[in-house]
Amino acid sequence: MAKVKQLTAWVESKPGELGRIAAALGKAQVNISAVTCWSAGSEGPVHLLVTSPSKAKKVLQELGVRVTEEEVLRVTLPDKPGVLGEVGVRLGAGNINIEYAYASVPTGGKKADLVLSVSDVVGASKALRGI
């Protein structure tokens, strides 16, 4: 489990925005290891975990994109039934709110990376030790 810096690019909700920012990051040799996005009216957040947050932030700002930074947890979990439930129960027992989460498992994979934005990163790290 690791505390990591997540960048959020706040983009206009219109076709091509994800492509525009992802292409610019690729051109700058910044790899995206996790992404989630959605539309929220006229503007939408694109949450990114990248190989070089400082470089990515500069690239995005040069595109005229508003960028924020958040500390999130990246937890590697076994891909088996009940594990996400255990995460939720442990965090709930620690009175830690999950603000949002995103994850994916490759087909045939044995592990998943879960990205969690939580109300207490340090407390969540402690609560999830040993999973």
C-alpha positions in Angstrom: 0.0 0.0 0.0 1.3 3.4 -0.9 0.3 7.0 -0.4 0.6 8.6 -3.8 0.0 12.0 -5.4 -3.0 12.1 -7.6 -3.5 14.9 -10.1 -6.9 16.1 -11.1 -7.3 17.9 -14.4 -10.5 20.0 -14.5 -11.6 20.0 -18.1 -14.5 21.2 -20.1 -17.1 18.5 -20.6 -16.8 18.1 -24.4 -15.6 15.5 -26.8 -11.8 15.1 -27.1 -10.7 16.5 -23.8 -9.4 13.2 -22.4 -7.6 12.6 -25.7 -6.0 16.1 -25.6 -4.6 15.8 -22.1 -3.5 12.1 -22.5 -1.8 12.9 -25.8 0.1 15.8 -24.3 1.2 13.7 -21.4 2.3 10.9 -23.7 4.3 13.4 -25.9 6.0 14.5 -22.7 6.9 10.9 -21.8 4.6 10.9 -18.8 3.0 7.5 -18.3 -0.6 7.3 -16.9 -0.9 4.3 -14.6 -4.5 5.0 -13.4 -7.3 7.2 -14.6 -11.0 7.9 -13.9 -13.2 10.7 -15.2 -16.8 11.7 -15.5 -18.9 14.6 -16.5 -20.2 17.0 -13.8 -22.2 19.6 -15.8 -20.0 21.8 -17.9 -16.7 20.7 -16.2 -15.5 17.3 -15.2 -12.6 15.9 -13.2 -10.0 13.6 -14.7 -8.1 11.9 -11.9 -4.7 10.7 -12.9 -1.9 8.7 -11.3 1.2 9.4 -13.4 4.9 8.5 -13.4 6.0 12.2 -12.8 3.3 14.3 -11.1 5.4 17.5 -11.3 6.1 17.1 -15.0 2.5 16.2 -15.7 1.2 19.2 -13.7 3.4 21.5 -15.8 2.2 19.9 -19.1 -1.4 20.3 -18.1 -1.0 23.9 -17.0 0.7 24.7 -20.3 -2.5 23.4 -21.9 -4.5 25.8 -19.9 -6.0 23.1 -17.7 -6.7 23.8 -14.0 -4.9 21.1 -12.0 -5.2 20.1 -8.3 -3.2 17.6 -6.3 -4.5 15.2 -3.7 -2.9 12.5 -1.6 -4.6 9.1 -2.1 -3.9 5.5 -1.3 -3.0 2.9 -3.9 -3.7 -0.5 -2.4 -2.8 -3.8 -4.1 -5.4 -6.4 -3.2 -5.9 -10.0 -4.1 -8.6 -10.5 -6.7 -11.0 -12.6 -4.8 -14.5 -12.3 -3.4 -15.0 -10.3 -0.2 -11.7 -8.3 -0.3 -13.4 -5.0 -1.2 -15.9 -5.7 1.6 -13.1 -6.1 4.0 -11.6 -2.8 3.0 -14.9 -1.0 3.5 -15.5 -2.7 6.9 -12.1 -1.8 8.2 -12.3 1.8 7.1 -15.8 2.1 8.5 -14.6 0.7 11.8 -11.9 3.4 11.8 -14.6 6.1 11.1 -12.8 6.8 7.8 -15.0 7.9 4.9 -14.4 6.8 1.4 -14.8 9.9 -0.8 -14.4 7.9 -4.0 -12.5 4.9 -5.3 -11.5 3.3 -8.6 -10.0 0.1 -9.6 -9.6 -2.5 -12.3 -8.4 -6.0 -12.6 -6.8 -7.3 -15.9 -8.5 -10.3 -17.3 -7.0 -13.3 -15.7 -5.2 -11.2 -13.1 -4.6 -12.3 -9.6 -4.4 -8.8 -8.0 -6.1 -5.4 -8.4 -4.9 -1.9 -7.6 -7.6 0.1 -5.7 -7.2 3.8 -5.5 -8.9 5.4 -2.5 -9.6 9.0 -1.7 -10.4 9.0 2.0 -11.0 11.4 4.8 -7.9 10.2 6.7 -5.1 8.8 4.6 -2.8 8.0 7.6 -5.7 6.3 9.5 -6.7 4.4 6.4 -3.1 3.2 5.9 -3.1 1.8 9.4 -6.6 0.3 9.1 -5.7 -1.6 5.9 -2.3 -3.0 6.9 -2.2 -6.8 6.3 -4.8 -6.9 3.5 
